[in-house]
């Protein structure tokens, strides 16, 4: 690091005032003269990521992430299901294993077209998942490092800034819980910022621009914006892409205005257009099914406000797992804060907080970044601030998402630039000497002493007041329960829980306070104190990462009730659907090959979910995340074809004796247009689903059978004495084949969730020509088709009409982005 000191001293003024970079090319070239070193940043980031993750991979097949998290409950089953279908030659647009069938590609979190997920096609699930985590941690650290490097930070400061995001709580806790859609989508946000900066073409690091030229940098910026935006959408979590559009647009606007590089606005717009094109294969099928899925009408104010960042959780900036951790082991405190620990954990370390403050105080032109980061923190706090109500009512799309705490990742990315700037400032003035040294280090020491005093005082208050009823932890936990910001109110009401939590929090705050005291003493030294500060940042992050991720490997086991159901089904060759209501086991059907009427999926078809919601006394517009299946409803569950029911909170499974089959034929039609009356009719004891079907619009069975799409009715068919479905065969997740015998015109009801994406073709077994049928909603949530008398082979297939065009648009965007990259590499001006 010594060889950079003299070089970096020449650029002190430019680091302090980045916007002076537009004062002229000659002055700019003579400004910061440091090595670009992008490959060094990538090497450090991937190396640090491997060091943190390697202890968790000490046993073959061990999957990184807690057994209580979504990696086991959701994503391993989804990735395994997708891989098995793709290896069989099918692109799975439909998931036939949960919710009576549900769109798969259109719900985005399947991430079928996300390039890194190709490893699931060729590697075992555990190895592929660990490799995906290592790749994304390395990429987010490299993206942050390159972005702050472009902003003029030294490569060593860039490593520190990248580590703050890569190993910070807002990213690493997503790895802990196994959010294989959230974290990969978030990874590309710093790359988006890098692309925006390259479009401006005025880097403070002249070596960064010099190797390609300003115009070349602009072309490369267009490519990076397009690729990062497209990958963000394909990664599978639209909320991060939505936030990136808002914050990236604001960041780009500020940079264009401040640098007066008006041509950059056109380049940024072109990059955004390419990102839109490359996103089409994921977005268009999702938009096509948007009206059918659970959040099409937006979330209620209460649902959208959930999982907001609690103000007290900002203390986790300096103390890892301050309020415990959800998957607590022996001697550990189970999480006692609001919602879940992985939603509201934002650790960056004591040294990083000090450097961040120094970066704000000693780089005045960077204060717009600090202001932007502060605004993002306020947005992350959601309903805890007055800004939330305006955002919910005025900003389009804000009501589609919950968990504004996710914005803390974006705030951490912005704050990382201040960390890098603070480190470089201390290091540069330490070499220069003089009065500037005292100003820089005095600011740092004062910050450390103030924070130490606050943290130690908080520790004393927690220890003192939390020792009896009416203490801080008692009042605080009661407030959480009253506001409904917990899924386990009984535990928070327990006196032993909050007494132990009080001691835990007090000890953690005391450790953080003593750490601040140590930093204040360290900054009083005269030699290599900046280097020591950087080393402390990395050590803090590495230790916190091991605390969070180094858990004893846990084998995910089936509940006793679920295991009994699986054993019963394995001994039967009859089609049976189950209803496993336990969220931790709800997606097992995807892994074991059976169908579940429930599931773990944030976006499910509204029709099917409304029947389940009605069975629990909930609103017909409820979404799966808003209620649990706790009550038995044999009538509705039987209509859905459910034989085995494993309810939440019960050990023994229940059995339904005569559930409806996979498909059947009826000859009577009832028409009920109103949704509530239609569902109520299905629950009436006098309604027999084996004889009649409830339709939403009038259907003349005889006339439809004669005229609809050329399928001709013949009431004198020989050897037909009963109408029935003889065969129903699964061809793939998206396609089924039925053989149907019709004694007279009637309706074929298929016991699968209705979606407008399903199409059907009928071919008389005595002929060769196929005719398309209309697939209509029957019994509110099932599929119904009108057929005339005869014996038919029906082929039903699910697919998006827009997918082919979307793939063409995505391919065009990729080609254009690649072209921009080639031009940028060849342009030297």
Order of alpha helices (4+ residues) and beta strands (2+ residues): alpha-alpha-alpha-alpha-alpha-beta-beta-alpha-alpha-alpha-alpha-alpha-alpha-alpha-alpha-alpha-alpha-alpha-alpha-alpha-alpha-alpha-alpha-alpha-alpha-alpha-alpha-alpha-beta-alpha-beta-alpha-alpha-beta-beta-beta-beta-alpha-beta-alpha-beta-beta-beta-beta-beta-beta-beta-beta-alpha
